[in-house]
Amino acid sequence: MRRFGSFVQKEFYHIFRDWRTLLILIGMPVAQILLFGYAITNEIQEAEIVIIDHSKTPESREISSRILESEYFRQSNQMVSEADLETLFRRGKIKQAVIIPANFARDFNTMGRANLQVIADASDPNTANITYNYTSSIVQQFTVEKTDVFSIPYRIRVFPVMMYNPELKGVFLFVPGTISVILMLISAMMTSISITREKELGTMEILLATPMAPVQIIVAKVIPYLFLALFNAFGVLVLGYFVFKVPIEGSLALLLGETALFVTTALSLGIFISSRTNSQQVALMASLMGLMLPTILLSGFIFPIENMPVVLQVISNIVPAKWFIVIIKGIMIKGQGIEYFWKETLVLVGFTLLFVVLSIKSFKLRLS
C-alpha cells in the first residue's frame, strides 16, 4: 500500500511538473465554461437599425422612440432613404429597417388600425426572426396602452420582409458555417497532426536527409489535405445547393477562389502548430482548443458576435473563420462581389503570411 501511495504521489508530481498537462486539466474547463457561458445566447442587444418615418407625427415618433429606447436596438448613424436600404443590408451595416408610411397617423386615429413595415436581414434567420419579434412586441404594447386609455380596439399590423431568405431557412446559416468548420478540421488539425506524427516517430529526420528541401517536404505533405479540403467544400456546396436549396447568388469562381484562400490560411495555421509541438497529443489538444471551439463559438457561425461581451468580440478578430464566413455568406446569399469584402480577403492573406513566416522561423530554430 505504501508503494502504491508513492506511485500515486509520483504521478501528481509529474502532472504539476508538466505545465502543458496542467494547462489542459485546469485551463480547458475554465475556458470552456467562459466561452459557452458568454458566447451561447439567443438574446439580441443593440442591433443596428434604421427607422424611416414618412408620417412624422406624434404617433409615429412615439413608436420610433419606444423602439430605439429599448435595449434591443440602436439607431444606425446612417441617414438613409428607402433607396439606400439594399446597399446597407448588402454591406451588413444594419440588421433591420422599420418603415412608417405617410398615412400612419391618419389611419390609426380615424380607423383604429394602421400598418408599418419591417425589413430584416435574414441571411442570419435566427437574428432576423428575433429582431422582428422584438419590434412586433413593442408595437403591440403601444396599441394595448392606447386601447386601455381610449377604449378603442386599436390595431397596428406589422408586415415583415425577410431579405435574402424569405422562408427563414436555417440551412442558409448552417451551410456556410459547416464549410468553415470542415475546412478548418481537415486543413489545420489534420495537417498539424500529420507533420507532428513524423517528428514524434523520428521519421522527419529521415525525410530531411533526402535531397528534397525542407519546404518541399512540408508542401508535399500539405498538398493532399489541400485537395481533400477543396473536394469536401465542393461537396458541401453541391449538397447545399441541390438538396437544401441554398442559393449561390454571386460568382462561383469567386467563391471557389476565396475558399482556396481560406484553405491555404488553415493549412499554414496547421503547419505553424506542428512547428511548435513535438507530439500528436499536444497538437490535437492545441487544435481543439485553439481552432475548433473558436471556429464554432466565436466566428458568427451559430451565435452573433455583436451579442457577445466586448472581450470576446475582440478575440473573435483573430479567428480566421470569422472573416471567411462573412465572405462566403456574402457571395452565396447576398450575391456580393469582391468590392464588398476586400478587407476580409486581405485579413486572410495577412493571416496566411503571418503563419508561414512564424512556421519557417520556428522550423529553422528547431533544426539548429
Secondary structure as UniProt FT lines:
FT   HELIX           2..17
FT   HELIX           19..22
FT   HELIX           23..27
FT   HELIX           28..39
FT   STRAND          47..53
FT   HELIX           58..69
FT   TURN            71..72
FT   STRAND          73..75
FT   HELIX           82..84
FT   HELIX           85..90
FT   TURN            91..92
FT   STRAND          96..100
FT   TURN            102..103
FT   HELIX           104..111
FT   STRAND          113..121
FT   TURN            122..123
FT   HELIX           125..150
FT   STRAND          155..163
FT   TURN            166..167
FT   HELIX           171..184
FT   HELIX           185..189
FT   HELIX           190..201
FT   HELIX           203..208
FT   HELIX           214..242
FT   HELIX           252..276
FT   HELIX           280..287
FT   HELIX           288..292
FT   HELIX           293..297
FT   HELIX           305..307
FT   HELIX           310..315
FT   HELIX           316..318
FT   HELIX           320..332
FT   HELIX           338..340
FT   HELIX           342..367
//
